Amino acid sequence: MARDTRERIVAVARDLVHGASLAAVSTEDVCRAAGVHKGSLYHFFASKQALGGAVLEHNWAMMSAVLEEAFADDLPPLARVDRFVDSFARMLTLMRDRFGTTPGCPLGSLAAEFAMHGDDARAQAIRLLQAWKAYFSTAISEAKGRGEVASTVDAETAATRALAHLQGLALLAKAMDDPGLVLQAKTDIRLLLQAPR
């Protein structure tokens, strides 16, 4: 029962944050939408920041499932990157259908906002973004070993650039309410890696 209540609070907070931002959502908003009293919320979360951290971890669980599936080694490494971009665009499209507007990257948007809440929050955001970047880095390293990208490409640097570019496209997708914009990343990442399209 308690676990169900905690999960409901996190799910409701996640939806509210995706529809606005962590700063714009109050604990009162969360309690009202979850049908709980403030005492219940504070039983599970010591602060709004703690709740935000739980939402961020929930978003990472969702994103890491997409990453695991997309980067499975049944395809060549650069095709895995393409598959992830396709999956990411599909996820944003589903979120647009649910919320009525494209919310941007559920992990990146919240991580950027959350990182402003002190050292612990920043460390959590960095940890999750580094874990995401590792998928790109591993695929790029493998592609480099197979001669599919330029030998001069540094996998870690390229992975950082690929993730940054994808986040930028997610921001544009949010601003323009067009999740399909992130599909441009497939071409752009190949250009970044000096790899054939």
C-alpha positions in Angstrom: 0.0 0.0 0.0 2.7 2.5 1.0 4.7 1.5 -2.1 1.7 2.1 -4.3 1.2 5.5 -2.7 4.9 6.5 -3.3 4.8 5.3 -6.9 1.5 7.2 -7.5 3.1 10.4 -6.1 6.1 10.0 -8.3 4.0 9.2 -11.4 1.8 12.2 -10.9 4.8 14.5 -10.2 6.4 13.2 -13.4 3.4 14.0 -15.5 3.0 17.5 -13.9 6.7 18.3 -14.4 6.6 17.1 -18.0 3.7 19.4 -18.6 5.5 22.4 -17.1 8.8 22.3 -15.1 9.9 21.3 -11.6 10.0 24.9 -10.5 6.4 25.5 -11.7 4.9 22.5 -9.9 4.2 22.9 -6.2 3.9 20.1 -3.6 0.2 21.2 -3.3 -0.3 20.5 -7.1 1.2 17.0 -6.6 -0.8 16.2 -3.5 -4.1 17.4 -5.2 -3.4 15.4 -8.4 -2.3 12.3 -6.5 -5.2 12.5 -4.0 -2.9 12.5 -0.9 -2.3 14.8 2.0 1.0 16.7 2.4 1.9 14.4 5.3 1.8 11.4 2.9 4.1 13.2 0.4 6.5 14.2 3.1 6.4 10.7 4.6 8.2 9.5 1.4 10.1 12.6 0.4 11.8 15.0 2.8 11.6 17.9 0.3 10.4 18.9 -3.1 14.0 18.4 -4.2 13.9 14.8 -3.0 10.7 14.3 -5.0 12.4 15.8 -8.0 15.2 13.4 -7.6 12.8 10.5 -7.5 11.2 11.8 -10.7 14.6 12.1 -12.3 15.4 8.5 -11.4 12.0 7.4 -12.7 12.8 9.1 -16.0 16.2 7.5 -16.1 14.6 4.1 -15.7 12.4 4.8 -18.7 15.3 6.2 -20.8 17.7 3.4 -19.9 15.1 0.8 -21.0 14.9 2.6 -24.4 18.7 2.7 -24.5 19.1 -1.0 -23.6 16.8 -2.0 -26.4 18.1 0.4 -29.0 21.8 -0.4 -28.3 21.4 -4.2 -28.3 24.2 -5.7 -30.4 22.1 -7.3 -33.1 22.9 -4.4 -35.4 26.2 -2.6 -36.4 27.1 0.2 -33.9 26.0 3.2 -36.0 22.7 1.5 -36.9 22.2 1.2 -33.1 22.6 4.9 -32.8 20.1 5.4 -35.6 17.7 3.0 -33.9 18.0 4.9 -30.6 17.2 8.2 -32.4 14.1 6.6 -34.0 13.0 5.3 -30.5 13.7 8.7 -28.9 11.6 10.4 -31.6 8.8 7.8 -31.1 8.9 8.4 -27.3 8.6 12.2 -27.7 5.7 11.6 -30.1 3.9 9.4 -27.6 4.5 12.0 -24.9 3.1 14.7 -27.2 0.0 12.6 -27.8 -0.4 12.2 -24.0 0.3 15.8 -22.9 -0.9 17.7 -26.0 2.5 19.3 -26.6 6.0 18.1 -27.0 7.6 18.2 -23.6 11.2 17.9 -24.7 13.6 15.3 -23.4 12.2 13.8 -20.1 15.6 13.2 -18.8 17.7 16.1 -20.2 15.2 18.9 -19.4 14.7 17.8 -15.8 18.5 17.1 -15.3 19.3 20.6 -16.5 16.8 22.1 -14.1 17.6 19.8 -11.3 21.4 20.5 -11.5 20.8 24.0 -10.3 19.6 22.7 -6.9 23.0 22.2 -5.3 25.9 19.8 -5.4 24.0 16.6 -4.6 21.4 17.3 -7.3 24.1 18.2 -9.8 25.9 15.0 -9.0 22.7 13.0 -9.6 22.1 14.7 -13.0 25.8 14.2 -14.0 25.7 10.5 -13.1 22.6 9.9 -15.3 23.8 11.9 -18.2 27.2 10.2 -18.1 25.4 6.8 -18.1 23.5 7.9 -21.1 26.6 9.1 -22.9 28.3 5.8 -22.3 25.9 4.1 -24.7 27.1 6.5 -27.4 30.7 6.2 -26.5 30.7 2.4 -26.6 29.0 2.3 -30.0 31.3 4.9 -31.4 34.4 3.1 -30.1 33.2 -0.1 -31.7 32.4 1.7 -35.0 35.9 3.2 -34.9 37.4 -0.3 -34.4 35.5 -1.5 -37.4 36.8 1.4 -39.5 33.3 2.9 -39.9 34.2 6.3 -38.5 37.3 8.4 -38.9 40.4 7.1 -37.0 40.9 10.6 -35.6 37.6 10.6 -33.8 37.8 10.5 -30.0 34.9 8.4 -28.8 34.3 10.2 -25.5 34.4 13.6 -27.1 32.2 12.5 -30.0 29.7 10.9 -27.5 29.5 14.2 -25.6 28.8 16.1 -28.8 26.3 13.5 -30.0 24.3 13.7 -26.7 24.6 17.5 -26.7 23.3 17.7 -30.3 20.4 15.4 -29.5 19.5 17.5 -26.4 19.6 20.6 -28.6 17.2 19.0 -31.1 14.9 17.9 -28.3 14.8 21.6 -27.1 13.9 22.7 -30.6 11.3 19.9 -30.8 9.8 21.3 -27.6 9.9 24.9 -28.8 8.4 24.1 -32.2 6.2 21.3 -30.9 7.6 18.9 -33.5 9.1 15.6 -32.1 10.2 14.6 -35.6 12.9 17.2 -35.5 15.1 14.9 -33.5 15.3 12.5 -36.4 17.8 15.0 -37.9 20.3 13.6 -35.4 20.8 10.5 -37.5 22.3 12.5 -40.3 24.0 15.0 -38.0 25.8 12.4 -35.8 27.1 10.7 -39.0 28.5 14.0 -40.1 30.0 14.6 -36.7 31.7 11.2 -36.9 32.8 11.7 -40.5 31.0 8.5 -41.2 29.2 7.6 -44.5 25.5 8.0 -44.5 
